[in-house]
Amino acid sequence: MRKGRVFGIILSFTLVLLLSYLVLWPVAIEPRAWQAPRDHGYVGVYTPNQRLQAIQVLPLPVSEGPEALAVDPQGRVVTGLLNGDIVRREHDGDFTVLATTGGRPLGLAYDAQGGLWIADAYQGLVYFDSNQGVQVKVTEVDGRAVRYANDVAIAADGTIYFSDSSSRFPADRYGTYGASLLDIMEHAGNGRVLAYEPASGHTYTVVSGIHFANGVALSSDQQWLLVNETASYRVLRVGIGSNNSGQFEPLLENLPGFPDNLTTGRDGKFWLGLVSPRSALLDQFADAPFMRKVVQRLPAVMRPKAQRYSHLLAIDIDGNVLHSLQDPEGRFGYVTGAVEVDQQLFLSSLHEAAIGQLEFPQAQH
C-alpha cells in the first residue's frame, strides 16, 4: 500500500509539473485570435494530380535550400543556398558559385543593367555584380530594422520592391524556417512590403500589417504589386500606380496550402509555390491564442511544420488559376516557386538539395 501511495504522489506531482509547464512556461510568441477560412482541401481546381511527378531532379554541388530562382540575361538559372552561396547553372548543366553573401539569400531578381538584387534574410537588401561584388544596400526602412528580407521584384522604373516577413522574429536568430514557424503561429501582422529607389537611395514602406509577407511580383502594366500573405493562405493585390496607389485587396483566398514565392511568367501569368498543405491544428486554434501557446510548448516534433507535398500554381492578375501542378508523394518536395526558361520550368524548394526541371505544362482544362 505504501509503495502504491508513494507512486501515486509522484505521479500526481509529475502531472502538476507537466500541466504547469504547458500553461505557464514562457514562449516567444504572443498569438492573436483570427478566423481562419474553412479548409475545403484539394477540391475543384486543386483536385490532386501527378503532373509534377515528371520533374527531373538536378542535384546541387553544395548545400541545400534553393528557396528562390532567377534567370540571368543569358538565360541561366541562378539560386541562393542555405550556406549563403549564390550559384548559377551553366548551359552545360554544371554549377558555378558566383558569390557568398555571408547570410541567407532568398529572393533574387536581375535589373536592367544585369546586376543581381538579393533579399537576404540575415543581411537585408543586397546587391551583387561581378565588378563590385556583394554590397548590403538596405538594413532598415522607416526607422525599423529589416529582420527577414524574403523576396524581391524590380519595377520598370528601377524601384526595388521587397518583403520583410517578420519584424518580431529575426531570421538570423531563429533561422529562416524557425522564424517562419514562430511568426505564422503568432499571426500578429508582423510583415511588410518595402521599396528602395537605387538612384536616390530613398526607402519607404508600401504596406504593413501582413501576416508573414512572402513572395512579391509586379503586374505587366506596373500598376499592381502581388504579395503572398503566407499565414493567411492568400495572395494580395496592392495598388502602386498613379490611379490606384494604396488600394489593397485579396486576389486569391483560402488556398489549400501556404503560399511562398511569386514569380512573373510569360503572357501575364504568375508562378506560385504552395510550400506545404495547411495545418488542421493551426486552423482549429486560430481563434484560441491560449491554445496556440500550449502547442508552442510541446516538443518540436509535435508542433505544426511543413509537410512533404509538391504543389505549384500558375495564376493571372485576376486571381484565376491557370495551372495546378501537383505530386502528393512529394518526390521533389516543399516547392516554393518556379521560373520559365524557353520551354522549361525550373522549380525551387525550401529544403531539397536540388532544383527541379519540368517540361512547360500544356493548357489545363
Residue pairs with C-beta under 8 A, 6 or more apart in sequence:
21 297
22 294
22 297
22 298
23 294
25 297
27 293
27 296
27 297
28 169
28 182
28 296
29 182
29 185
29 186
29 292
29 293
29 296
30 186
30 188
30 289
31 185
31 186
31 187
31 188
31 289
31 290
31 292
31 293
32 186
32 187
32 188
32 189
32 289
33 286
33 287
33 288
33 289
34 187
34 232
34 286
34 287
35 286
35 287
36 233
36 282
36 283
36 286
36 287
37 233
37 253
37 254
38 254
39 254
39 256
39 278
39 280
39 283
40 254
40 256
41 256
42 48
42 256
42 326
45 321
45 324
46 256
46 321
46 324
47 324
48 326
48 328
49 324
49 325
49 326
50 326
50 327
50 328
51 325
51 326
51 327
51 361
52 310
52 311
52 312
52 325
52 326
52 327
52 331
52 332
52 335
52 347
52 356
52 358
53 327
53 329
53 331
54 358
54 359
55 310
55 327
55 331
55 332
55 347
55 356
55 357
55 358
56 356
56 357
56 358
57 331
57 332
57 352
57 354
57 356
57 357
58 89
58 93
58 354
58 355
58 356
58 357
59 353
59 354
60 66
60 81
60 87
60 95
60 353
60 354
60 355
61 87
61 95
62 81
62 83
62 85
62 87
62 97
63 81
63 82
63 83
63 85
63 353
64 81
64 82
64 351
64 352
64 353
65 81
65 82
65 349
65 350
65 351
65 352
65 353
66 79
66 80
66 81
66 348
66 349
66 352
66 354
66 355
67 79
67 80
67 106
67 176
67 260
67 261
67 336
67 348
67 349
67 350
68 79
68 80
68 105
68 106
68 107
68 108
68 119
68 151
68 261
68 336
68 337
68 348
69 77
69 78
69 79
69 108
69 263
69 337
69 338
69 339
69 346
69 347
69 348
69 355
70 77
70 78
70 79
70 108
70 109
70 110
70 116
70 339
71 77
71 78
71 110
71 339
71 340
71 341
72 78
72 88
72 110
72 114
72 116
73 110
73 114
75 91
75 341
75 342
76 88
76 89
76 90
76 91
77 88
77 89
77 339
77 341
77 346
77 355
78 86
78 87
78 88
78 89
78 98
78 108
78 116
79 86
79 87
79 89
79 108
79 348
79 355
80 86
80 87
80 101
80 104
80 105
80 106
80 108
80 118
80 120
81 87
81 105
82 104
83 100
84 100
84 101
84 102
84 103
84 104
84 105
85 97
85 98
85 99
85 100
85 105
86 97
86 98
86 99
86 100
86 101
86 105
86 108
86 116
86 118
86 128
87 95
87 96
87 97
87 98
88 95
88 96
88 98
89 95
89 355
90 96
98 116
98 128
98 130
99 128
99 133
99 134
100 134
101 118
101 120
101 123
101 126
101 128
101 134
102 122
102 123
102 134
103 120
103 121
103 122
103 123
103 126
103 172
104 120
104 121
104 122
104 171
104 172
104 176
105 118
105 119
105 120
105 121
105 126
106 118
106 119
106 120
106 121
106 149
106 150
106 151
106 176
107 118
107 119
107 149
107 150
107 151
107 152
107 153
107 162
107 163
107 215
107 216
107 261
108 116
108 117
108 118
108 119
108 152
109 116
109 117
109 152
109 153
109 154
109 160
110 116
110 117
110 154
111 117
111 154
111 158
111 160
111 198
112 158
113 129
114 129
115 127
115 128
115 129
116 127
116 128
116 129
117 125
117 126
117 127
117 152
117 154
117 160
117 162
118 125
118 126
118 127
118 128
118 152
119 125
119 126
119 149
119 150
119 151
119 152
119 162
119 163
120 126
120 136
120 149
121 148
121 149
121 150
121 165
121 171
121 172
121 176
121 179
122 171
122 172
123 136
123 139
123 149
124 136
124 137
124 138
124 139
124 140
124 146
124 149
125 136
125 137
125 138
125 139
125 146
125 149
125 152
125 160
125 162
125 194
125 196
126 134
126 135
126 136
126 137
127 134
127 135
127 137
128 134
128 135
137 196
137 198
138 146
138 162
138 194
138 196
138 203
139 145
139 146
140 146
141 164
141 194
141 196
141 203
141 204
141 205
142 203
142 204
142 205
144 167
145 167
146 164
146 194
147 164
147 166
147 167
147 168
147 169
147 170
147 171
147 172
148 164
148 165
148 166
148 167
148 169
148 170
148 171
148 176
148 179
148 183
149 162
149 163
149 164
149 165
150 162
150 163
150 164
150 165
150 213
150 214
150 215
151 162
151 163
151 214
151 215
151 216
151 228
151 261
151 262
152 160
152 161
152 162
152 163
152 216
153 160
153 161
153 162
153 216
153 217
153 218
153 225
153 262
153 264
154 160
154 161
154 218
155 161
155 218
155 222
155 240
156 222
157 222
158 197
158 198
158 199
159 195
159 196
159 197
160 195
160 196
160 197
160 198
161 193
161 194
161 195
161 206
161 216
161 218
161 225
161 240
162 193
162 194
162 195
162 196
162 216
163 191
163 192
163 193
163 194
163 210
163 213
163 214
163 215
163 216
163 227
164 191
164 192
164 193
164 194
164 213
165 171
165 179
165 180
165 183
165 190
165 191
165 212
165 213
165 214
165 230
166 179
166 180
166 182
166 183
166 190
166 191
166 212
167 190
167 191
167 192
168 182
168 183
168 186
168 188
168 190
169 178
169 179
169 182
169 183
169 186
169 190
170 179
171 179
173 179
174 182
177 306
177 350
180 212
180 230
181 303
181 304
181 305
183 190
183 191
183 211
183 212
183 231
184 211
184 212
184 230
184 231
184 258
184 282
185 282
185 292
185 295
185 296
185 303
185 304
186 292
187 211
187 231
187 232
187 286
188 211
189 208
189 209
189 210
189 211
190 211
190 212
191 208
191 209
191 210
191 211
191 212
191 213
191 214
191 229
192 205
192 206
192 207
192 208
192 209
192 210
192 213
193 205
193 206
193 207
193 208
193 210
193 213
193 216
193 225
193 227
193 238
194 203
194 204
194 205
194 206
195 203
195 204
195 205
195 206
196 202
196 203
197 203
206 225
206 238
206 240
207 227
207 236
207 238
207 248
210 227
210 229
210 236
211 229
211 230
211 231
211 232
212 229
212 230
212 231
213 227
213 228
213 229
213 230
214 227
214 228
214 229
214 230
214 259
214 260
214 261
214 262
215 226
215 227
215 228
215 259
215 260
215 261
215 262
215 263
215 272
215 273
215 337
216 225
216 226
216 227
216 228
216 262
217 225
217 226
217 262
217 263
217 264
217 270
218 224
218 225
218 226
218 264
219 225
219 226
219 268
219 317
220 264
220 268
220 317
221 241
222 240
222 241
223 239
223 240
223 241
223 243
223 244
224 237
224 238
224 239
224 240
224 241
224 244
224 317
225 237
225 238
225 239
225 240
226 235
226 236
226 237
226 238
226 251
226 262
226 270
226 317
227 235
227 236
227 237
227 238
227 262
228 234
228 235
228 236
228 259
228 260
228 261
228 262
228 272
229 235
229 236
229 259
230 258
230 259
230 260
231 258
233 253
233 254
233 255
233 256
233 257
233 258
233 259
233 278
234 250
234 251
234 252
234 253
234 254
234 255
234 259
235 250
235 251
235 252
235 253
235 255
235 259
235 262
235 272
235 315
235 319
236 248
236 249
236 250
236 251
237 247
237 248
237 249
237 250
237 251
237 317
238 247
238 248
239 245
239 246
239 247
239 248
251 315
251 317
251 318
251 319
252 315
252 319
252 321
255 274
255 278
256 274
256 277
256 278
256 311
257 274
257 275
257 276
257 277
257 278
257 309
257 311
258 274
258 275
258 276
258 278
258 306
259 272
259 273
259 274
259 275
260 272
260 273
260 274
260 275
260 335
260 336
260 337
260 350
261 271
261 272
261 273
261 336
261 337
261 348
262 270
262 271
262 272
262 337
263 270
263 271
263 337
263 338
263 339
264 270
265 271
265 314
265 338
265 339
265 340
266 340
268 316
268 317
269 314
269 315
269 316
269 322
270 314
270 315
270 316
270 317
271 312
271 313
271 314
271 337
271 338
271 339
271 340
271 345
272 312
272 313
272 314
272 315
272 337
273 311
273 312
273 313
273 335
273 336
273 337
273 338
273 347
273 348
274 311
274 312
274 313
274 335
275 306
275 334
275 335
275 336
275 350
276 305
276 306
276 307
276 308
276 309
276 334
277 307
277 309
277 311
279 304
281 295
281 304
282 292
282 304
285 291
285 292
285 295
295 302
295 303
295 304
296 303
306 334
306 350
306 351
307 330
308 330
308 333
308 334
309 326
309 327
309 328
309 330
309 333
310 325
310 326
310 327
310 328
310 329
310 330
310 331
310 332
310 333
310 334
310 335
311 324
311 325
311 326
311 327
311 335
312 323
312 324
312 325
312 326
312 335
312 337
312 338
312 345
312 347
313 321
313 322
313 323
313 324
313 325
314 321
314 322
314 323
314 361
315 321
315 322
316 322
322 363
322 364
323 361
323 364
324 364
325 358
325 361
332 347
332 349
332 352
332 354
332 356
333 349
333 351
333 352
334 349
334 350
334 351
334 352
335 347
335 348
335 349
335 356
336 348
336 349
336 350
337 347
337 348
338 345
338 346
338 347
338 348
338 358
339 345
339 346
340 360
343 359
343 360
344 357
344 358
344 359
344 360
345 357
345 358
345 359
345 360
345 361
346 355
346 356
346 357
346 358
347 355
347 356
347 357
347 358
348 355
348 356
349 355
349 356
